[in-house]
């Protein structure tokens, strides 16, 4: 039986979700890659949602937050009449 003072077993490591690597900001910010509408600068028609745009990590896993942001972006980009019912 392992003792708590033995430390973690071999092969156990930490995993960090990258965030804060893509700066969001106004046109006047030369370091900003995307604007407040999630549009990528210098690439017409491309919008993106990703955990890298979050300046700080959420308190839990980032996937649900990213999915919620993506759902909001899809609603903002596509009016209700362009969605197909299933």
Secondary structure as UniProt FT lines:
FT   HELIX           4..6
FT   TURN            10..11
FT   TURN            27..28
FT   TURN            30..31
FT   TURN            36..37
FT   STRAND          39..40
FT   TURN            41..42
FT   TURN            44..45
FT   HELIX           51..53
FT   HELIX           63..77
FT   HELIX           80..82
//
